[in-house]
Amino acid sequence: MFKNIKAPHTFVLLVGLIILAVIATHFVPAGSFERFKDAETGRTLVKAGSFAFIKSNPISLWEVPAIIYKGIVKSAPIVTFILIIGGAFEIIIDTKVFSALAQRLSKVFTKRRFMVIPAFVTLFSIFGTTMGMSTEVMIFVPIGIVLAESLGLDRVTGTAMIAMGAAIGFTAGVLNPFSVGVAQSIAQLPLFSGSGYRIFILIVLIIITSLYIMWYAKRVMDDPRKSIVYGEENPPEFELEKEEVPMDTRMILSLLAIVLGMGVLIYGLVKWDWYYEEMSGLFLTLGVVVGLIAGYDVNKIAKIFGRGCANICVGALIIGFARGIEVVLSDAKIIDTIVYTLSNAVDGMPSYLQAVGMFLIQSLINCVIVSGSGQAVVTMPLMTPLADIIGMTRQTAVLAFQLGDGFSNSVLPTSSSLMGFLVVSRIPYTNWLKFMMPLFILWTLAGCVFMVGAILIGY
């Protein structure tokens, strides 16, 4: 009966969620917290105990098309960044430098092909836990896909071993300035204190994530029909070269340019606070440089760049559609009401469930405030005094925030990091959920255990 029912296109799914958000604005009352600017950090924080209901501002269904437009406009920086990434990587992939690299790396991992998974998960978890790599991970996904497919694995495995590595690193947040750093400063804790327990959490998450991806990869290798992208057209840029690509002087120079570019990227993110503008400029330059090294003339480079942008355009627009959900909740002024209601729910829970409850509620709040630092400045001024009242340490409250903020970013359609790497890998969102939901459940169960552990050790 249900065999012929197809999963909805991502555009259809997102418009449906926008409509649900619009309907919610007619039932959820508008509300607002008082906000003030912290003199020491300059951040705009929420004043605890200041919530008040205000005049409702429900959104009409007739406004949905305009909301989608506003979502795309508000997402312009990341949409533009993704288009440039698509064009730049089309040039790099066209030179076959990734194919040449993957062919040689595949020989290293041929006898232990599944070991590439924990190796990459661990590497990118370090990037995520030290410099907060999230959206930027999409830059590295094509490398993972080409390598995975050269080993006989699918592009989901190649995407996951990079993107999920960065995700768990970001979540554990050992030295993550964008989530833990902001939350601890608001909670008046020493910067990056409690790192020992967070390192333990990171190690456990690396083990869980690596084993799950390896299990999936093994199933797909045994039966390709079990791949979540089975039957989907494989993007031509990820098609493997049947003949060996020679590693000539041009290839070596191209690889050196890419390595240098990645080094500049990491340094810029850590030391110069780079964001989309600077990263876009770097990759636009890198694409052109690699094209010139390969012997392409400027017209060929321009043509390939345009083709890459066109190939990724639909995916880039998906991010704008997803932003429409936030636009609805923000314009109707119900985000603060949702946060206030959920934060109050923790206080009403039995004491032995409060730590787990705080973690789960932070996960729900992440559905409406997807920015890690943005969620910190709204929720931590509320959760910090609440933790004091119920006898929970502030460090545990920060842990609840970082786990709640981190895990759900890999399943929420409003997450720019998720939609970014799905755009690059050409994996439909609904297909991704089939792969991701079992791992997300494992992460959530582990998060509950971590919260109980935090209470037991007096974290």
C-alpha positions as CSV (number, residue, x, y, z in Angstrom):
1,M,0.0,0.0,0.0
2,F,2.8,2.4,0.9
3,K,5.4,1.2,-1.5
4,N,4.5,3.9,-4.1
5,I,4.6,6.7,-1.6
6,K,7.7,8.8,-2.2
7,A,9.5,11.0,0.3
8,P,8.6,14.7,-0.4
9,H,11.2,16.9,-2.1
10,T,13.1,19.0,0.4
11,F,11.4,22.2,-0.9
12,V,8.0,20.6,-0.3
13,L,9.0,19.5,3.2
14,L,10.4,23.0,4.1
15,V,7.3,24.8,2.8
16,G,5.2,22.4,4.9
17,L,7.3,23.3,8.0
18,I,6.9,27.0,7.2
19,I,3.1,26.6,7.0
20,L,3.1,24.8,10.4
21,A,5.1,27.6,11.9
22,V,2.6,30.1,10.5
23,I,-0.3,28.2,12.0
24,A,1.6,28.1,15.4
25,T,1.7,31.9,15.4
26,H,-2.1,32.0,15.8
27,F,-2.0,29.8,18.9
28,V,1.3,30.6,20.7
29,P,1.2,34.1,22.3
30,A,3.9,36.6,21.6
31,G,6.3,37.4,24.3
32,S,9.6,39.0,25.0
33,F,12.5,39.2,27.4
34,E,14.3,42.3,28.4
35,R,17.8,42.5,26.9
36,F,20.8,44.4,27.9
37,K,24.4,44.8,26.7
38,D,27.1,43.3,28.8
39,A,29.7,46.0,29.4
40,E,32.6,43.5,29.6
41,T,31.9,41.4,26.5
42,G,29.6,43.6,24.5
43,R,27.1,40.8,24.0
44,T,23.4,41.4,24.2
45,L,22.1,39.1,26.9
46,V,18.6,38.2,28.2
47,K,17.6,39.4,31.7
48,A,16.5,36.5,33.8
49,G,12.9,36.9,35.1
50,S,12.1,39.6,32.7
51,F,9.7,37.7,30.4
52,A,6.4,39.4,29.6
53,F,3.7,38.7,27.1
54,I,3.2,41.3,24.4
55,K,0.7,42.0,21.6
56,S,0.4,39.1,19.3
57,N,1.5,39.3,15.7
58,P,0.2,36.2,13.9
59,I,1.4,35.6,10.4
60,S,-1.0,35.1,7.5
61,L,-0.7,32.1,5.1
62,W,-0.8,34.6,2.3
63,E,2.6,35.8,3.5
64,V,4.4,32.5,3.0
65,P,5.8,33.4,-0.5
66,A,7.2,36.6,0.9
67,I,8.6,34.8,3.9
68,I,10.5,32.4,1.6
69,Y,11.9,35.4,-0.2
70,K,13.0,37.0,3.1
71,G,14.5,33.7,4.2
72,I,16.6,33.6,1.0
73,V,17.7,37.2,1.5
74,K,18.7,36.7,5.1
75,S,20.7,33.6,4.1
76,A,22.5,35.5,1.3
77,P,26.0,35.3,2.9
78,I,25.9,31.5,3.2
79,V,24.0,31.0,-0.1
80,T,26.7,33.1,-1.9
81,F,29.4,31.2,-0.1
82,I,28.0,27.8,-1.2
83,L,27.6,29.0,-4.8
84,I,31.3,30.1,-4.8
85,I,32.3,26.8,-3.2
86,G,30.4,24.9,-5.9
87,G,32.1,26.8,-8.7
88,A,35.6,26.6,-7.2
89,F,35.4,22.9,-6.5
90,E,34.0,22.2,-10.0
91,I,37.2,23.6,-11.3
92,I,39.4,21.6,-8.9
93,I,37.5,18.4,-9.5
94,D,37.6,18.9,-13.3
95,T,41.5,18.9,-13.1
96,K,41.3,15.4,-11.7
97,V,43.6,16.3,-8.9
98,F,41.2,14.8,-6.3
99,S,41.0,11.6,-8.4
100,A,44.8,11.3,-8.5
101,L,45.0,11.8,-4.7
102,A,42.2,9.4,-4.0
103,Q,43.7,6.7,-6.2
104,R,46.9,6.8,-4.1
105,L,45.2,7.1,-0.8
106,S,43.0,4.1,-1.7
107,K,46.1,2.0,-2.1
108,V,47.1,2.8,1.5
109,F,43.7,1.8,2.9
110,T,42.9,-1.0,0.4
111,K,43.5,-3.8,2.9
112,R,42.0,-1.9,5.8
113,R,39.4,0.2,3.9
114,F,37.1,0.7,6.9
115,M,39.9,2.2,9.0
116,V,39.7,5.3,6.8
117,I,36.4,6.0,8.7
118,P,37.7,6.4,12.3
119,A,40.8,8.1,10.9
120,F,38.8,10.9,9.3
121,V,36.2,11.0,12.1
122,T,39.0,11.6,14.6
123,L,40.8,14.1,12.4
124,F,37.8,16.3,11.8
125,S,36.5,15.9,15.4
126,I,39.8,17.7,16.4
127,F,38.9,20.5,14.0
128,G,35.4,20.8,15.4
129,T,36.4,20.7,19.0
130,T,39.3,23.2,18.8
131,M,38.1,25.8,16.3
132,G,34.4,25.1,16.2
133,M,34.3,23.9,12.6
134,S,30.7,23.5,11.5
135,T,29.5,25.1,8.3
136,E,33.1,25.1,6.9
137,V,33.1,21.3,6.9
138,M,31.4,21.4,3.5
139,I,34.7,22.5,2.0
140,F,36.3,19.1,2.8
141,V,33.3,16.8,1.9
142,P,34.3,16.4,-1.8
143,I,37.6,15.0,-0.7
144,G,35.9,12.5,1.6
145,I,33.5,11.4,-1.1
146,V,36.1,10.8,-3.8
147,L,38.3,8.9,-1.3
148,A,35.3,6.8,-0.1
149,E,34.2,5.9,-3.6
150,S,37.7,4.9,-4.6
151,L,37.6,2.4,-1.8
152,G,34.2,1.0,-2.9
153,L,32.2,2.9,-0.3
154,D,29.3,5.2,-1.1
155,R,29.2,9.0,-0.9
156,V,27.1,8.9,2.2
157,T,30.1,7.3,4.0
158,G,32.5,9.8,2.6
159,T,30.3,12.7,3.7
160,A,29.6,11.3,7.2
161,M,33.2,10.4,8.1
162,I,34.0,14.1,7.6
163,A,30.9,16.0,8.6
164,M,30.0,13.8,11.6
165,G,33.5,14.0,12.8
166,A,33.3,17.8,12.9
167,A,29.8,17.6,14.4
168,I,30.9,15.5,17.4
169,G,34.0,17.6,17.9
170,F,31.9,20.8,17.9
171,T,29.4,19.2,20.3
172,A,32.1,18.0,22.8
173,G,33.5,21.5,22.6
174,V,36.8,20.9,24.4
175,L,38.1,24.2,23.2
176,N,35.2,25.4,21.1
177,P,35.0,29.2,21.4
178,F,31.6,29.5,19.6
179,S,29.6,27.3,22.0
180,V,31.4,26.4,25.2
181,G,33.5,29.5,25.3
182,V,30.5,31.8,25.0
183,A,28.3,29.8,27.4
184,Q,31.1,29.6,30.1
185,S,31.7,33.3,29.9
186,I,28.0,34.0,30.5
187,A,27.9,31.5,33.3
188,Q,30.9,33.2,34.8
189,L,33.1,30.1,34.7
190,P,36.8,30.0,33.8
191,L,37.2,29.7,30.0
192,F,37.3,26.0,28.9
193,S,37.3,24.8,32.5
194,G,36.1,21.2,32.9
195,S,37.9,20.1,29.8
196,G,38.8,16.7,31.2
197,Y,35.2,15.4,31.2
198,R,34.6,17.0,27.7
199,I,37.7,15.1,26.4
200,F,36.1,11.8,27.8
201,I,32.8,12.7,26.0
202,L,34.7,13.4,22.8
203,I,36.4,10.0,22.9
204,V,33.1,8.2,23.5
205,L,31.4,10.0,20.7
206,I,34.3,9.2,18.3
207,I,33.9,5.5,19.1
208,I,30.1,5.6,18.7
209,T,30.2,7.5,15.5
210,S,33.0,5.6,13.9
211,L,31.3,2.2,14.7
212,Y,28.0,3.3,13.3
213,I,29.4,4.6,10.0
214,M,31.6,1.5,9.7
215,W,28.4,-0.6,10.3
216,Y,26.6,1.3,7.6
217,A,29.5,1.1,5.2
218,K,29.8,-2.7,5.7
219,R,26.1,-3.1,5.0
220,V,26.3,-1.1,1.8
221,M,29.4,-3.0,0.6
222,D,27.6,-6.3,1.1
223,D,24.4,-5.0,-0.5
224,P,24.6,-1.7,-2.5
225,R,20.8,-1.5,-2.4
226,K,21.1,-0.7,1.3
227,S,22.7,2.6,0.5
228,I,20.4,5.6,1.3
229,V,21.2,7.0,-2.1
230,Y,20.7,3.8,-4.0
231,G,18.7,4.6,-7.2
232,E,19.7,8.3,-7.0
233,E,21.8,9.6,-9.8
234,N,25.5,9.9,-8.8
235,P,26.7,13.4,-9.5
236,P,29.2,13.3,-12.4
237,E,31.8,15.2,-10.5
238,F,32.1,12.3,-8.1
239,E,32.4,9.7,-10.8
240,L,35.7,7.8,-10.4
241,E,38.3,7.7,-13.2
242,K,38.6,4.2,-14.6
243,E,42.2,4.7,-15.7
244,E,44.9,5.8,-13.3
245,V,45.5,9.5,-13.3
246,P,49.2,10.3,-13.4
247,M,50.6,12.4,-10.6
248,D,52.6,14.7,-12.8
249,T,54.2,18.1,-12.0
250,R,50.9,20.0,-12.5
251,M,49.1,17.6,-10.1
252,I,51.8,18.0,-7.5
253,L,51.7,21.8,-7.8
254,S,47.9,21.8,-7.6
255,L,47.9,19.6,-4.4
256,L,50.5,22.0,-2.9
257,A,48.2,25.0,-3.7
258,I,45.2,23.2,-2.1
259,V,47.2,22.3,1.0
260,L,48.5,25.8,1.3
261,G,44.9,27.1,0.8
262,M,43.6,24.8,3.6
263,G,46.4,26.0,5.9
264,V,45.5,29.6,5.2
265,L,41.8,28.8,5.8
266,I,42.5,27.2,9.2
267,Y,44.8,30.0,10.3
268,G,42.3,32.6,9.1
269,L,39.5,31.0,11.1
270,V,41.5,30.7,14.3
271,K,43.5,33.9,14.3
272,W,41.7,36.4,12.0
273,D,38.1,35.5,12.8
274,W,37.3,34.8,9.1
275,Y,33.8,34.2,8.0
276,Y,31.9,33.7,4.8
277,E,33.3,36.8,3.0
278,E,37.0,35.9,3.6
279,M,36.4,32.1,3.0
280,S,34.6,32.9,-0.3
281,G,37.5,35.0,-1.5
282,L,40.0,32.4,-0.6
283,F,38.2,29.6,-2.5
284,L,37.4,31.7,-5.5
285,T,41.1,32.4,-5.7
286,L,42.1,28.8,-5.1
287,G,39.8,27.5,-7.8
288,V,41.3,29.9,-10.3
289,V,44.9,29.2,-9.3
290,V,44.4,25.4,-9.6
291,G,42.7,25.9,-13.0
292,L,45.7,27.9,-14.2
293,I,48.2,25.4,-12.9
294,A,46.3,22.7,-14.8
295,G,46.8,24.7,-18.0
296,Y,43.2,26.0,-18.4
297,D,42.7,29.3,-20.1
298,V,40.5,32.0,-18.3
299,N,37.5,31.3,-20.5
300,K,37.5,27.6,-19.6
301,I,37.9,28.4,-15.9
302,A,34.9,30.8,-16.2
303,K,32.8,28.2,-18.0
304,I,33.5,25.4,-15.5
305,F,32.9,27.8,-12.6
306,G,29.5,28.8,-13.9
307,R,28.6,25.1,-14.4
308,G,29.6,24.4,-10.8
309,C,27.4,27.2,-9.5
310,A,24.5,26.0,-11.6
311,N,24.8,22.5,-10.3
312,I,24.6,23.6,-6.7
313,C,22.0,26.4,-7.1
314,V,19.0,24.3,-6.0
315,G,20.8,23.1,-2.9
316,A,21.8,26.7,-2.0
317,L,18.2,27.9,-2.3
318,I,17.2,25.1,0.2
319,I,19.1,26.9,2.9
320,G,17.1,30.1,2.2
321,F,13.8,28.1,2.3
322,A,14.9,26.6,5.7
323,R,15.6,30.1,7.0
324,G,12.0,31.0,6.4
325,I,11.0,29.0,9.5
326,E,13.1,31.2,11.7
327,V,11.7,34.3,9.9
328,V,8.1,33.3,10.8
329,L,8.9,32.6,14.5
330,S,10.9,35.8,14.8
331,D,8.4,38.1,13.0
332,A,5.6,36.7,15.1
333,K,7.7,37.3,18.3
334,I,7.1,33.8,19.7
335,I,10.7,32.6,20.0
336,D,11.0,34.1,23.5
337,T,7.7,32.5,24.5
338,I,8.9,29.1,23.4
339,V,12.2,29.5,25.2
340,Y,10.5,30.8,28.4
341,T,8.0,27.9,28.4
342,L,10.7,25.2,27.9
343,S,13.1,26.7,30.4
344,N,10.3,26.7,33.0
345,A,9.6,23.0,32.3
346,V,13.0,22.1,33.9
347,D,12.1,23.6,37.2
348,G,9.0,21.4,37.4
349,M,10.8,18.1,36.8
350,P,11.8,15.6,39.5
351,S,15.3,16.4,40.8
352,Y,16.8,13.2,39.3
353,L,15.6,14.1,35.9
354,Q,16.5,17.8,35.8
355,A,19.9,17.4,34.3
356,V,18.7,15.2,31.5
357,G,15.6,17.4,31.1
358,M,17.8,20.5,30.7
359,F,19.8,18.7,28.0
360,L,16.6,17.6,26.1
361,I,15.0,21.0,26.4
362,Q,18.2,22.7,25.0
363,S,17.8,20.3,22.1
364,L,14.2,21.6,21.5
365,I,15.3,25.2,21.9
366,N,17.9,24.5,19.1
367,C,14.9,24.0,16.8
368,V,14.1,27.7,17.0
369,I,17.6,29.2,17.7
370,V,20.0,27.2,15.6
371,S,23.1,29.5,16.1
372,G,25.3,28.1,18.9
373,S,26.4,31.5,20.2
374,G,22.9,32.9,19.6
375,Q,21.4,30.1,21.7
376,A,24.0,30.7,24.4
377,V,23.2,34.4,24.9
378,V,19.5,33.7,25.1
379,T,19.4,30.5,27.2
380,M,22.4,30.7,29.5
381,P,21.2,33.8,31.4
382,L,18.1,31.7,32.1
383,M,19.7,28.3,32.8
384,T,22.5,29.7,35.0
385,P,20.3,31.0,37.8
386,L,18.0,28.0,37.4
387,A,20.9,25.7,37.9
388,D,21.8,27.6,41.1
389,I,18.2,27.3,42.4
390,I,17.9,23.5,41.8
391,G,21.4,22.7,43.1
392,M,23.0,21.9,39.8
393,T,26.5,23.1,39.0
394,R,26.8,25.8,36.4
395,Q,29.3,23.6,34.5
396,T,26.6,21.0,34.2
397,A,24.2,23.6,32.8
398,V,26.8,24.5,30.2
399,L,27.2,20.8,29.3
400,A,23.4,20.6,28.8
401,F,23.6,23.5,26.5
402,Q,26.5,22.3,24.4
403,L,25.1,18.8,24.0
404,G,21.6,20.1,23.2
405,D,22.9,22.6,20.7
406,G,25.4,20.2,19.0
407,F,23.6,16.9,18.4
408,S,20.4,18.2,16.8
409,N,22.4,20.3,14.2
410,S,22.9,17.1,12.2
411,V,19.1,16.5,11.8
412,L,17.4,19.9,11.8
413,P,16.6,21.3,8.3
414,T,17.2,24.8,9.7
415,S,20.9,24.0,10.4
416,S,23.1,25.8,7.9
417,S,26.0,23.3,8.5
418,L,23.8,20.3,7.7
419,M,22.2,21.8,4.6
420,G,25.6,23.0,3.5
421,F,27.3,19.7,3.4
422,L,24.1,18.0,1.9
423,V,24.2,20.6,-0.9
424,V,27.8,19.8,-1.7
425,S,27.3,16.0,-1.4
426,R,24.0,16.0,-3.3
427,I,22.3,13.9,-0.7
428,P,18.6,14.7,-0.4
429,Y,17.6,15.7,3.1
430,T,14.9,13.1,3.5
431,N,17.4,10.4,2.5
432,W,20.0,11.7,5.0
433,L,17.4,11.4,7.8
434,K,17.2,7.6,7.1
435,F,21.0,7.4,7.7
436,M,21.2,9.9,10.5
437,M,18.2,9.1,12.8
438,P,19.7,5.9,14.4
439,L,22.9,7.7,15.1
440,F,21.1,10.7,16.4
441,I,19.2,8.4,18.8
442,L,22.5,6.9,20.0
443,W,24.0,10.3,20.5
444,T,20.9,11.4,22.5
445,L,21.0,8.4,24.7
446,A,24.7,9.0,25.3
447,G,23.9,12.6,26.1
448,C,21.5,11.5,28.8
449,V,24.2,9.2,30.3
450,F,26.8,12.1,30.1
451,M,24.3,14.4,32.0
452,V,23.8,11.7,34.7
453,G,27.5,11.2,34.9
454,A,28.0,15.0,35.4
455,I,25.6,14.9,38.4
456,L,27.3,11.9,39.9
457,I,30.8,13.4,39.7
458,G,29.7,16.9,40.7
459,Y,30.9,18.3,37.4
